[in-house]
Amino acid sequence: MKAILCTHFGKSDELELADIPEPQAGAGEAVVQVKAAALNFFDTLIIAGKYQHKPPFPFSPAAEFAGVVERVGAGVTDIGPGDRVMGYMGFGAARECVAIAAQQLIKLPEKLDFDHAAGLTVIYGTTLYALRERAQLRAGETLAVLGASGGTGLATIELGKMMGARVVACASSDEKLAFARAHGADETINYATEDLREALRRVGGEHGIDVVYDPVGGAYAEPALRSLAWQGRYLVVGFAAGEIPKIPLNLVLLRGCDIRGVFWGSWTKREPLAQRAIMTDIARWCAEGKLSAHVHAHYPLAEIATALKAITDRQVMGKIVLRP
Ligand SMILES: NC(=O)c1ccc[n+]([C@@H]2O[C@H](COP(=O)([O-])OP(=O)(O)OC[C@H]3O[C@@H](n4cnc5c(N)ncnc54)[C@H](OP(=O)(O)O)[C@@H]3O)[C@@H](O)[C@H]2O)c1
């Protein structure tokens, strides 16, 4: 079968398209024919050796996928050949077939197609965990999201609206903000042309912003934190801008606010049943049209370098999907 292999840390155009043997289904495992594998920002880091987890070589990028079960190993009873499923595996999905613990798979609702299902787990799983468990977001609160048209940004707009928040989308171009508004954002801020602190003061009013969701970091973090309301919550999600911000702690004292870390991958290991429950909800909401899982573009495996470049060039709105 065909697989994208990372044989050394480097650039996306150093990835190889190789022929490797098909996997076997061990006890408790299923072999799934991958119909769509979704890419995330962290795939650009993992192949460069800049991610917190460094898999042994050779490995395939792509953490999540959707496809059809081909065969199952001993002891697997609740899933079988022909089932349409989605799954999360951290890395390894950019290939035609994967072997994975059957417990990690979620059956797809009838109306959910492979392209949309492939990209659901990371962005919506992270964001539902972040908004519900870490921020304890309440209906009527104001939620500001940076990088609002990216994967986690889009998930924040949609889940924030479902939870009854007023959502302020912040992004670097008017095209991205139009996309954010089309997906439910109430207010928009172009932080490439407006001063973020001033703009958040304008939309937050005297009360301020209750929750900031930050997957970008860099120079935007401090002005966003300065806009928080009394007892506001600042969610540290990621550092797509590259720079890890340093925050003066007096700002936290003066606002009586919280900076809360979001480490979804670690939470899924600690709370696998809770993660499974939220993914079942997310798949159903997407099938019902409540979540878009918008696919910006899809590429064949051989064009993975172009796909990853679109992510690092900040061109993507929503998700990028590979079709093996
Ligand atoms: N904590 C967790 O558990 C968790 C889970 C999933 C993802 N993450 C992290 O969250 C971050 C965002 O992930 P994502 O999937 O939403 O990524 P994405 O779809 O690529 O979106 C990232 C957004 O960041 C902004 N950005 C600013 N500077 C950038 C740069 N130099 N390069 C690329 N983008 C830049 C872009 O928006 P503008 O152009 O509008 O600024 C872009 O839309 C990543 O760091 C990822 O590792 C963390």
The ligand as a Gaussian input file, in Angstrom:
#p B3LYP/6-31G(d) Opt

LIG

0 1
 N       -3.634000      22.517000      23.138000
 C       -4.135000      21.555000      22.428000
 O       -4.571000      20.541000      22.944000
 C       -4.164000      21.752000      20.935000
 C       -4.995000      20.965000      20.116000
 C       -5.026000      21.238000      18.740000
 C       -4.218000      22.235000      18.216000
 N       -3.383000      22.931000      19.031000
 C       -2.508000      23.993000      18.511000
 O       -3.301000      25.098000      18.143000
 C       -2.634000      25.850000      17.135000
 C       -3.581000      26.130000      15.992000
 O       -4.009000      24.912000      15.403000
 P       -5.036000      24.941000      14.188000
 O       -5.273000      23.537000      13.804000
 O       -6.172000      25.829000      14.485000
 O       -4.108000      25.646000      13.078000
 P       -4.532000      26.391000      11.721000
 O       -5.786000      25.832000      11.188000
 O       -3.325000      26.369000      10.870000
 O       -4.829000      27.885000      12.213000
 C       -3.846000      28.621000      12.860000
 C       -4.132000      30.105000      12.680000
 O       -3.060000      30.803000      13.330000
 C       -2.838000      32.035000      12.672000
 N       -1.398000      32.266000      12.513000
 C       -0.726000      33.330000      12.995000
 N        0.576000      33.249000      12.686000
 C        0.743000      32.116000      11.975000
 C        1.865000      31.506000      11.371000
 N        3.096000      32.044000      11.438000
 N        1.688000      30.339000      10.701000
 C        0.484000      29.770000      10.641000
 N       -0.657000      30.301000      11.221000
 C       -0.503000      31.476000      11.871000
 C       -3.552000      31.968000      11.314000
 O       -4.649000      32.878000      11.396000
 P       -4.488000      34.430000      10.993000
 O       -3.827000      34.465000       9.653000
 O       -5.888000      34.892000      10.977000
 O       -3.644000      35.036000      12.095000
 C       -4.098000      30.544000      11.224000
 O       -5.396000      30.520000      10.674000
 C       -1.394000      25.032000      16.752000
 O       -0.271000      25.569000      17.424000
 C       -1.714000      23.644000      17.274000
 O       -0.557000      22.891000      17.570000
 C       -3.344000      22.706000      20.368000

